Amino acid sequence: MQSLLLQGVVFALLWMSVRFLPVWVPPPYPLWPFVAAQSLLTAAIAWMLRWPRWWVVIQLLFPPLLVGALAWQVPGWIVVVLVILLVLVFWNAGGERVPLYISNASTQRALGQLTRSLAPVRFVDLGCGWGDVVAAMARQTHVEESVGVETAPLSYLIARWRARAAGGIVLGKSLWDMDLSRFNVVYAFLSPQPMAQLQDKALAEMAPNSLFVSNSFPFPDVEPSEIWQVNDRRQTLLYVYRFDENRQLVPPEDVSDEPAY
């Protein structure tokens, strides 16, 4: 919703500038320079607001794609359907600033290895996207329960179907409503924005002898007990926070440069 609002505000400002200040841009007004200005301004504002990079790219591409669709006479219902699908998938991007990230197969294998010592594992994925990790963990023999939570409507339906086929469970609820004390392994692949609040939630709720794993984005105020590097294309880092029997964070260990998987 914030993205559409930004596009609307920039469009209004540009329209007023050419409508009421003709001295700057005399008529007739060329279309594509206007579209280019719309793209560049919205992308620049999104960048200054520190939106995720992929969201800045969407701001840049949205105006020319929309105008191109209209110029090429793409049926209106196709445009409407595509917009609805994007909203249903990226539901969390506007409000909580959490895009759709997918954990790759290498990360899934690393999570399996990382959690074997905690068997039986009660696992939850906070913001599970399309359910890849929930399904992968449900197939692990040492995992007793594999749960995911997701609020983006289309992603939730896909994740629920995929997890169910593997023996996992996906709930259509916010991660903030989950009681983390039910689980001994908690996983998240979100964005920098919610990590401070999630840190407070984890410190307050994590169970004794449990594990919190954050993909790519560490807690801002506490050091991880370990950092695992995954041998994938982006050299993914898994920030591992171990809680002892008193629910206290285990101090950092030596960080290995060797890939986990």
N, C-alpha and C positions, 0 to 999 in steps of 0.2 A: 504494500500500500504506500509506503514511503517513496518507493521508486516512481510510481504513477503520479504521486503528488509533486515530486521534484520535476518530472517532465511537464506537468501542467503549469507549474509556476514559471518555469523557464520559457515555455511557449507563450504564456501571457505577457511576460516582460518583453520578449522579442516582438510579438505582435503589436504591443503598444508603442514600441520604439519605431517601428516602420509605419505605423498608422498615424501617430500623432507627432512624429518628428520627421516629416518627409524631407527636411533639409539634409538629414543624414543619408537616407536611402530613398532617392527619388523613384517614383513609379515609372514603369511597371516593375513590380518586385519579383526578382528571379527566385524560383522555388528551391533549387538545390543549394545555393549559398545559405538560404534560411535553414534548410535541413542540416547542413554542415555546422552552422552556428549552434543550432539546438543540440546536436550531438556533442560538440566540444564543450559547451557550457555545462551541460548536465554531467558529463564525465568528469570535468574539472571540479565541480562542486562536490560530487560523490567522493572524489579523491581527497579533497580538503577536509571532508567530514570523516575521513578514514574508514570508509566503507570497504569491505573485502574487494580484492582486485577483480575477481570474476564479476562482481556487481558493477564495478566501474566500467568493465567491458560491455556489460548489458546496456548500461546507460548510453554508451557510445554507439552501439549498433542498433538500438531500438528505433530511433527516428528514420534512418534510411531504409530499414527493413519494412517498416510500416508504410512509408510513402511508396516504396517499390512495389509492395503488394497491391496498393491502390492503383498505381500506374499500370501494372500488368493485369489489372482487373481480376485479381484473385477473388473468388467468391467470399462474400462477407462472413458466411458461416464458418469457413475454414479458419479465418483470422480469429473469430470469437472462440472457436474450439481450442485453438493453439494457446490463446491467452488464458483460458480457463484451466487447461492442463498445466501451464507454467505456474499459475497461482496455486493449484492443488499440490504440486510437487515442492515449490519453494515457499510454502506457507510460513515457515519460521524465519525466512530471510529478512522480512521487513521489520517485524516486531522485536524478535530476540537477536537479530543479526547473526543467525546461524545458518549457513548455506548447507546444501546437500553434499556431504563428503562420503565417499565409498571406501571402505577398508579393503585393500587388495588381498589376494590369496597369501602372499608372503607374511603380511601382518596377522592374518588369521592363524597361520601355522605358528608364528612366534607366540601368540596368545595361548595356544594350546600347550606349548612347551613351558611357558612362563607360569602356568597355573597348575601343573601336574602335582606339585608338592602340597597343594591345598586340598587335594581330593578328600571327600566328595565336594565338588565345586557347585556353588549356587551363584549363578552368573547373571548380571544385568547389563544391558547396553543402553546408555542414556542418550536417546536420539538415534535410533537404530537405522534410519534411512530406509533402504530396501530390504533390510533383514539379513544381509550377508553374514555378518558376524554371529548373530543369534542362531542362524541355521548351522553354521560351521561349528560353533561350540556345542550345540545340541547333539552333534554327531560324535563328539569326543566321549570316550568310554569313562573318563574320570569326572565328567560333568553330570551332576544330578538334576540340575534345573537350569534352563537357559531362557531368559526373559529379555524382551526389548520394550522400550516405550517410544512412541512416535505420534506427533500431533498433526503433521501435514497429511491431509486426507488421502490423497492418492498413494503417497509413500507408505502410509499405514496399511492400506489394503494390500499392496504388493508385498510388504514385509510380513503381514499376517499369513498370507498364502504360502510364502516361501518357508517361513519358520515352522508353520504347522506341518508341512510335508516332511520336515526333518525332526519333528518332535519338540520344537520350541514353542514359545508363547510370545505374542506381541500385543501390548495393551495400548489403546488409543488414549493416552493421558500424558500430561506434562511431566517432564523429569523432576520438576520441583515438587510434585505431589508424591513421588516415590519415597518409601521408607528404606534407606540404604542399609539399615541394620539387619534386614532380612537376608543379605547377600554377603558372601565372603570374597567375591571378585566383582568389582564395578569397573566398567569400561566406558570411555567417552571420546568421541571425535567430533568436536564442536567448532569453536572459533575462539579468538582471544577475549571477546566481549564478555561472555558469561563466566569466565574462569575464576574471578575473584569471589563471586557469589557461590559458585560450585565448591570452591575451596572451603568456605565457611560451612556449607552443608556437609561436606565429607568429614571435616574435623569434628562436627557435632554428632554425626550419625553412624560412621563406619563401625563395624563390629570388631571385637577382638580378633587378632590373628587374621586380618583381612588384607585385601590388596586393592588399590585404586590405580588404574592404568589410563593415562591420557595420551591420546595419539596427537603428536605434533605441538600441542599447546600446554605448557606447564602451568601449575598454580603460580600466582605472582609473588607470594610472600613466604613460601616454604620450599626448601630444597627437596628434590626427589631422593628416595633411598637408592635408586638405581636409574640408569638410562640405558635402554636397549636400542641398538641401531639395527634396523631391518635392511637386509640386502636386496632392496628393490631399486627402481629407477630413481626415485626421489630421496633415497636414503632416509626413510622414515625413522623418526625418533619416538620411542615409547617412554614416557615419563612414568616411572613406577614408584608408588608411594605405599610402603608397607606399614601396617599397624600391628603393634605387639599385643600381648595378652591384656595389657592395661589400656588399650586403645590409644597408645602414644605412637607417634611417628618414629620409625626406625631411622637413625642417622644415615646420611649418605655414605655409600660405599664407593670404592674406586670405580670410575666409569671406564668401561672397556670400549675400545674402538672397533672391536671385532663385531661383525654383523651377527644378529641372532638367527636370522634365516634369510 
